[in-house]
Amino acid sequence: MSVNALGTATAGLQAMQAAIGIVSQNVANAGTAGYVRRTLTPVSQGAGNNGVAVGTVTRTFDEAALKQLRLESAGAAYTAVRADVIAQIDKLYGTPGSATALDGVLNTFTQALQTLAANTNSTAARTTAVQSAATLAGQIGSIADSVQELRSGVESRLGTETRDASNILASIADLNIKATSTSDDAVRAAILDQRDQQITQLSSYFDVKTVAQRDGTVSVLTTSGVTLVDRGLAATLSFDGRGTLNANSAYSSDPAKRGVGTITATTPGGAVIDLGEPGTLRSGTIAAEFELRDTILPQAQRQLDDLAAGLARALTDKQVAGTVTTGATGPQVDLDVSGIKAGNTITVPVQLAGGAVRNVILVASNSATRPVDPSQTVDSSALAQTFDISGGPASYGSALQAALTAIGARATPALDITASTVGGSTVRFASPGNWDVAGGRAGITVPSSASDVSSGFPYIPLFTDGTNALVTGSLDGGSQLTGLAQRLAVNPAVANNTASLVAASATSTSPDTVRPLFLYDALTGAKQTFSSASGIGGIDAPHSASVIGFAQDIVAAQGAASVNAQSLNEGQSVALATAQGRFSASAGVNIDEEMSRLIELQTAYTANARVLTAARDMLDTLLRI
């Protein structure tokens, strides 16, 4: 027997022993989370490749399956957080039609008005109507408070998850260094298992992708391209949380205007990036929380603010339509805006020859003309501007013209509608150029003040902003609409004089059915225009409905949103389970396969052992000769 055969058998025993050790390690870690199955790859050595060496230990898994697992993990985390919070929003409104739901409380109030109309002499009926109104205002305010509590909770959670994600990034960078500084394959495999686990955990916070480097490290980036880990260097994440949020707290790319926290990433290259900017993060819990805090919950607040404004203004505002005629230069409209107050609006539809109609919205103000964010009006696609009413009716024409001139450059072609005063409080919009006036209307708050509960008959300021301010939609000093739901209250002037609800006229206190029937119809029958920014009925056009119809639409919309979010989450959960199964099939330990492999290795080990046994026997025989 040659010496080569003995050397080969000895090397074979060593290789088989090492391979058996790997199989034993796989079996022992079959239930260990994050463990990836190892394999030993022997290599040939010696003259004519007639020998064998232990070779290298490698981790066996499907790279595509791991990539898909991280993608689905981010998606499932995103949909789970959305579904949970949207379900909580839906619960705030109650079960549709129940007495305690938002629409049910509004129905109770309108029924109280009906009862009052049938019992105008009843003090109890008047008191019940006022109490029902107070309960309704309180319900709207309570829901809005809860919406802001949800936003504050999301803000707090963002801070916690930002710290966790930053720690994970540092851990990944540290594991990168450890993986390149060890020559022990088994130790390195364990390090890579930990690193993959950390990256997968990171993917639950936001969407990430990895790029393998030649030195065995990985770079980690967001799918939008922000580098978070570069070999042994990690970005640091910080969150400047604002604590308790309110209806005015909003995201802005301008730090001076931003009222909520954002995540700032200082990358390994030294760049400072705002991860809270829309579109930077696209999936994971953090992306979902940004969407909830900055879009979904503010829209829920806007719906409640619109409902509060609609409830108040339905009982105080009259709608004035303009008279359209043909002037010397084209179509023109005359509009009486007597009594107009800061926040009341004039809407002038305009169009090009044969073109689509676009609204010009002019908002009354007590200060100089300025642009208005269209989202603060009922039509988010309108051209909007304030006009100064502080000079009185005689100045309305020139003030409107100044506003139209300011708007002009923002339209294509330039808006060339003109405005002028034609007598008293009547203003005229004319069409001397490319654009034609297609109509005109105004919403004007009739009562002169919150304490005026008689002269505006049958209008009455039953609901007020706080205890002493009319709800007119004023933009002076900020939008009155924002946060109105929390401030809506029953007017003390009405609560302390319930007889005003059934007054026969502006000058008579005799009980009559005119005012309670007017109030009932204003809430249940008369159509109002609600903002497209509320998302009810679509985001591109205003929504027309009665107040009670709008409340029902809100409840229905939130219920549908919850169902859709839950359905999306269930579908994503299935996708995640599929991805987990695919990755587990490629990386997990199959006990049956490992035991079969162990039998093969034991057989090979026995064969090599027999060679050595035969050599020993031969030597013993030679020594006895």
Secondary structure, DSSP 4 states (H G I P E B T S, - for coil): --HHHHHHHHHHHHHHHHHHHHHHHHHHTTT-TT---EEEEEEEESGGG-EEEEEEEEE---HHHHHHHHHHHHHHHHHHHHHHHHHHHHHHH-STTSTTSHHHHHHHHHHHHHHHHH-TT-HHHHHHHHHHHHHHHHHHHHHHHHHHHHHHHHHHHHHHHHHHHHHHHHHHHHHHHHHHS---HHHHHHHHHHHHHHHHHHHTTS-EEEEE-TTS-EEEEETTS-EEEETTEE-EEEE---SS--TT----SSTTT--S--EEEE-TTS-EEETTSTTS--SHHHHHHHHIIIIIHHHHHHHHHHHHHHHHHTTTEEEEEPEEEEETTEEEEEEE-TT--TT-EEEEEEE-TT--EEEEEEEEESS---B--GGGSS-TTSEEEEEE-TT-GGGHHHHHHHHHHHHHTTSSS----EEEEEETTEEEEE--SS-EE---EEEEE-SSSTT--STTTT----EEETTTB------TTS-SSTTHHHHEEE-HHHHT-GGGGGBSSSS--SB-SHHHHHHHHHHHTS-EEE-GGG-TT-SSS-EEE-HHHHHHHHHHHHHHHHHHHHHHHHHHHHHHHHHHHHHHHHHS--HHHHHHHHHHHHHHHHHHHHHHHHHHHHHHHHHH-
